[in-house]
Amino acid sequence: MIESEKDYPSNWGALSLIAPKIGCTPETLRVWYQKYLDQQNPIKVQQFSDQERIKQLERENKELQRANEILRKAADFFA
């Protein structure tokens, strides 16, 4: 795939021609190729999971801030 990549205008073109030669679908080859690339660049994979974790923590933080605001209002009401 890597050697053939430069011979085609797109990755999909290369995948579509190579996949039948090795007995799989272009999508299967694309998944394998992506896994290979991820193994070659583990920092990219780590950054993606870090970004997902940050989004999750930001959502959780926002939810906790709303809960605190509700509790403050309830405390003021009952005080």
C-alpha positions in Angstrom: 0.0 0.0 0.0 2.7 2.4 0.9 4.6 1.8 -2.3 1.5 2.1 -4.4 0.1 5.2 -2.6 2.1 7.7 -4.7 0.9 6.0 -8.0 -2.8 6.9 -7.4 -4.6 10.2 -7.0 -6.2 9.0 -3.8 -5.7 6.4 -1.1 -9.1 4.9 -2.0 -7.9 4.4 -5.6 -4.9 2.5 -4.4 -7.0 0.5 -1.9 -9.6 -0.4 -4.6 -6.9 -1.8 -6.9 -4.8 -3.6 -4.3 -7.5 -5.2 -2.2 -8.8 -7.7 -4.8 -5.2 -8.8 -5.4 -4.9 -9.9 -1.8 -8.4 -11.2 -1.5 -10.1 -8.6 0.7 -12.4 -5.6 0.3 -11.0 -2.1 0.0 -12.7 -1.2 3.4 -10.9 -4.1 5.1 -7.6 -3.0 3.6 -8.3 0.6 4.7 -8.9 -0.5 8.3 -5.7 -2.6 8.3 -3.7 0.3 6.8 -5.1 2.8 9.3 -4.1 0.4 12.2 -0.6 0.2 10.7 -0.4 4.0 10.5 -1.6 4.3 14.1 1.1 1.9 15.2 3.7 4.0 13.4 2.5 7.1 15.1 1.3 6.3 18.7 1.5 9.9 19.7 -1.4 10.8 17.3 -3.6 8.0 18.8 -2.7 9.2 22.3 -3.6 12.8 21.4 -7.0 11.6 20.1 -7.8 9.8 23.3 -6.5 12.7 25.4 -8.8 15.0 23.4 -11.8 12.7 24.1 -10.9 12.6 27.8 -10.7 16.4 27.9 -14.2 16.7 26.3 -15.6 14.1 28.8 -14.1 16.0 31.8 -15.4 19.3 30.5 -18.9 17.9 30.2 -18.7 16.4 33.7 -17.4 19.8 35.0 -20.3 21.6 33.5 -22.8 19.1 35.0 -21.2 19.5 38.4 -21.3 23.3 38.2 -25.1 23.1 37.4 -25.6 20.8 40.3 -23.7 23.2 42.6 -25.8 26.1 41.5 -29.0 24.2 42.2 -27.8 23.3 45.6 -26.8 26.9 46.4 -30.3 28.1 45.4 -31.9 25.4 47.5 -29.7 26.3 50.5 -30.7 30.0 50.1 -34.4 29.0 49.8 -34.3 27.0 53.0 -32.1 29.4 55.0 
